[in-house]
Amino acid sequence: MAAESGWRAAVEVKPDLVDNREIMTTHSFDLDADPAQIVWAKRELTVDERKGALIGQANAAFQEVVNAQLAIEMAEDDASGDLDAVAAAKAVKDARIAAINAATTHDEVDAL
């Protein structure tokens, strides 16, 4: 590709990220470098962003239980969904979300 007119080699330059605390965002180009560089920026995640992701995971786990029990209920045989399983999953979800909401720092979110 480098032999074609107007094309040149390029490499990506990705920043080192702190797991669960930083993410890559936008990129810029350094056309003066050889090969050209696609340089990625990073930003720190907020505690609220991290908490939102954990709440989403808790809700998704609960939804999986609900969907499984609904599938049993909707099946053509005489099987009935287990409402106790749904209630137990909801209690786990509610406790998990309460713990997540109580966290106020990155370290507290890490401990979850």
C-alpha positions as CSV (number, residue, x, y, z in Angstrom):
1,M,0.0,0.0,0.0
2,A,2.9,2.4,0.7
3,A,3.8,2.2,-3.0
4,E,0.6,3.8,-4.0
5,S,0.5,7.5,-4.5
6,G,-0.7,9.4,-1.5
7,W,-0.5,6.5,0.9
8,R,2.1,6.1,3.6
9,A,2.8,3.8,6.5
10,A,1.2,4.6,9.9
11,V,1.3,3.1,13.3
12,E,-1.1,3.4,16.3
13,V,0.2,4.8,19.5
14,K,-2.0,3.7,22.4
15,P,-1.6,5.0,25.9
16,D,-1.0,2.8,28.9
17,L,-4.4,2.6,30.7
18,V,-5.1,1.9,34.4
19,D,-7.6,-1.0,34.3
20,N,-11.2,0.0,35.1
21,R,-10.2,3.6,35.7
22,E,-9.2,5.0,32.3
23,I,-10.4,4.6,28.7
24,M,-9.1,5.6,25.3
25,T,-11.0,8.4,23.7
26,T,-10.2,10.4,20.6
27,H,-7.2,10.2,18.3
28,S,-5.0,12.6,16.4
29,F,-2.5,12.2,13.6
30,D,1.2,13.0,13.8
31,L,2.0,13.3,10.1
32,D,5.5,14.6,10.8
33,A,6.6,11.3,12.3
34,D,7.9,8.5,10.0
35,P,5.9,6.3,9.9
36,A,2.9,8.6,10.6
37,Q,1.3,8.1,14.0
38,I,-2.3,7.7,15.0
39,V,-2.1,8.9,18.6
40,W,-4.9,7.9,21.0
41,A,-5.8,10.1,24.0
42,K,-7.2,8.8,27.3
43,R,-9.4,10.0,30.1
44,E,-10.2,8.9,33.6
45,L,-13.6,7.2,34.2
46,T,-15.7,8.8,36.8
47,V,-16.9,6.8,39.8
48,D,-20.5,7.3,38.6
49,E,-19.6,5.8,35.1
50,R,-18.1,2.8,36.8
51,K,-21.1,2.4,39.1
52,G,-23.4,2.7,36.1
53,A,-21.6,-0.2,34.4
54,L,-21.9,-2.4,37.5
55,I,-25.5,-1.6,37.9
56,G,-26.1,-2.6,34.3
57,Q,-24.3,-5.9,34.9
58,A,-26.5,-6.6,38.0
59,N,-29.7,-5.8,36.0
60,A,-28.5,-8.0,33.1
61,A,-27.9,-10.9,35.4
62,F,-31.4,-10.5,36.9
63,Q,-32.9,-10.2,33.4
64,E,-31.3,-13.5,32.4
65,V,-33.1,-15.3,35.3
66,V,-36.4,-13.6,34.4
67,N,-36.0,-14.6,30.8
68,A,-35.1,-18.2,31.6
69,Q,-38.2,-18.5,33.9
70,L,-40.4,-16.8,31.3
71,A,-39.2,-19.3,28.6
72,I,-40.2,-22.1,30.9
73,E,-43.6,-20.5,31.5
74,M,-44.2,-19.9,27.8
75,A,-43.1,-23.4,26.7
76,E,-45.9,-25.6,25.3
77,D,-45.6,-28.2,28.0
78,D,-47.1,-27.9,31.5
79,A,-43.9,-26.6,33.1
80,S,-44.2,-23.5,35.3
81,G,-41.5,-20.9,35.9
82,D,-40.0,-20.7,39.3
83,L,-41.1,-17.5,40.9
84,D,-38.9,-18.2,43.9
85,A,-35.9,-18.2,41.6
86,V,-37.0,-14.8,40.3
87,A,-37.6,-13.4,43.8
88,A,-34.1,-14.7,44.9
89,A,-32.5,-13.2,41.9
90,K,-34.2,-9.9,42.5
91,A,-33.0,-9.9,46.1
92,V,-29.4,-10.5,44.9
93,K,-29.8,-7.7,42.4
94,D,-31.2,-5.2,44.9
95,A,-28.5,-6.0,47.4
96,R,-25.8,-5.6,44.7
97,I,-27.2,-2.3,43.5
98,A,-27.4,-1.0,47.1
99,A,-23.7,-1.9,47.6
100,I,-22.8,-0.2,44.3
101,N,-24.8,2.9,45.2
102,A,-23.0,3.1,48.6
103,A,-19.6,3.3,46.9
104,T,-18.2,6.8,46.6
105,T,-14.6,6.3,45.6
106,H,-12.7,4.3,42.9
107,D,-11.2,2.1,45.7
108,E,-14.7,1.3,47.0
109,V,-15.9,0.4,43.5
110,D,-12.8,-1.8,43.0
111,A,-13.7,-3.7,46.2
112,L,-17.1,-4.6,44.7
